[in-house]
Amino acid sequence: MTTTLVFLVGMIALFWFLIVMPQRRRRQQQEALVGELEPGDEILTVGGLLGTVREVGEHEVVLEVAPETRVRIAKTAVSGRKDPEAEATETPETQLP
């Protein structure tokens, strides 16, 4: 009985550390990324669009993907932001177009 209980507690702890904790960390990182968006930031969406943020609303972002071409996307679709400090150290081949 006690070995079964120890095994069950061990499996729950393993599940917690391998599944729940990383998901929680990713969700917090995504919320921080979306909360820090400002006009002028270059971002990548989960759909693969690259562009510059022009407006930030409560639930959506206006993204300029080409000159005078703007699209509205949900904030949850933002995948990443290009770091302006990394731009100085990147070679032209590794920079976003």
C-alpha positions as CSV (number, residue, x, y, z in Angstrom):
1,M,0.0,0.0,0.0
2,T,2.7,2.5,0.9
3,T,4.8,1.7,-2.2
4,T,1.8,2.3,-4.3
5,L,1.1,5.7,-2.6
6,V,4.8,6.7,-2.9
7,F,4.7,5.7,-6.6
8,L,1.5,7.7,-7.2
9,V,2.9,10.8,-5.4
10,G,6.1,10.4,-7.4
11,M,4.2,10.3,-10.7
12,I,2.2,13.3,-9.8
13,A,5.4,15.2,-8.9
14,L,7.1,14.1,-12.1
15,F,4.0,15.2,-14.2
16,W,4.0,18.6,-12.4
17,F,7.7,19.3,-13.1
18,L,7.7,18.0,-16.7
19,I,4.4,19.4,-17.9
20,V,2.9,22.1,-15.7
21,M,5.9,24.1,-14.7
22,P,7.3,24.6,-18.3
23,Q,3.8,25.6,-19.5
24,R,3.4,28.1,-16.7
25,R,6.8,29.5,-17.5
26,R,6.0,29.8,-21.2
27,R,2.7,31.5,-20.5
28,Q,4.4,34.1,-18.2
29,Q,7.0,34.8,-20.9
30,Q,4.2,35.3,-23.5
31,E,2.3,37.6,-21.2
32,A,5.4,39.6,-20.5
33,L,6.2,39.9,-24.2
34,V,2.7,41.0,-25.1
35,G,2.6,43.4,-22.2
36,E,5.8,45.1,-23.3
37,L,4.8,45.7,-27.0
38,E,5.3,49.2,-28.2
39,P,4.9,50.9,-31.6
40,G,8.1,50.5,-33.5
41,D,8.9,47.0,-32.2
42,E,9.7,44.4,-34.9
43,I,7.8,41.1,-34.2
44,L,7.2,37.7,-35.6
45,T,3.7,36.2,-35.5
46,V,2.8,32.5,-35.0
47,G,1.7,32.5,-38.6
48,G,5.1,33.6,-39.8
49,L,4.4,37.3,-40.5
50,L,7.3,39.7,-39.9
51,G,6.5,43.3,-39.3
52,T,6.7,46.5,-37.3
53,V,4.1,47.3,-34.6
54,R,2.3,50.5,-35.4
55,E,-0.6,50.5,-32.8
56,V,-1.2,48.5,-29.7
57,G,-4.8,47.9,-28.5
58,E,-6.2,46.0,-25.6
59,H,-6.6,42.7,-27.5
60,E,-5.0,43.4,-30.9
61,V,-2.0,44.9,-32.6
62,V,-1.7,46.7,-35.9
63,L,1.3,45.4,-37.7
64,E,2.9,47.0,-40.8
65,V,4.1,44.1,-43.0
66,A,5.1,46.2,-46.0
67,P,5.2,50.0,-46.7
68,E,1.6,51.2,-46.3
69,T,0.3,47.6,-45.7
70,R,-1.1,47.1,-42.3
71,V,-2.9,44.1,-40.7
72,R,-4.6,43.7,-37.4
73,I,-3.6,40.6,-35.4
74,A,-4.6,39.3,-32.0
75,K,-2.0,39.9,-29.3
76,T,-2.0,36.1,-28.7
77,A,-0.6,35.6,-32.2
78,V,2.7,37.4,-31.3
79,S,5.4,34.8,-31.2
80,G,8.5,36.9,-30.6
81,R,10.2,40.3,-30.8
82,K,13.4,41.2,-32.5
83,D,15.8,42.5,-29.9
84,P,17.2,45.9,-31.1
85,E,20.4,45.4,-29.1
86,A,21.1,42.1,-31.0
87,E,20.7,44.0,-34.3
88,A,24.1,45.7,-33.9
89,T,25.9,42.3,-33.4
90,E,24.1,40.4,-36.2
91,T,25.6,40.0,-39.7
92,P,23.4,41.1,-42.6
93,E,22.7,37.4,-43.4
94,T,21.1,36.8,-40.0
95,Q,19.0,39.9,-39.8
96,L,15.3,39.9,-40.4
97,P,14.4,41.2,-43.9
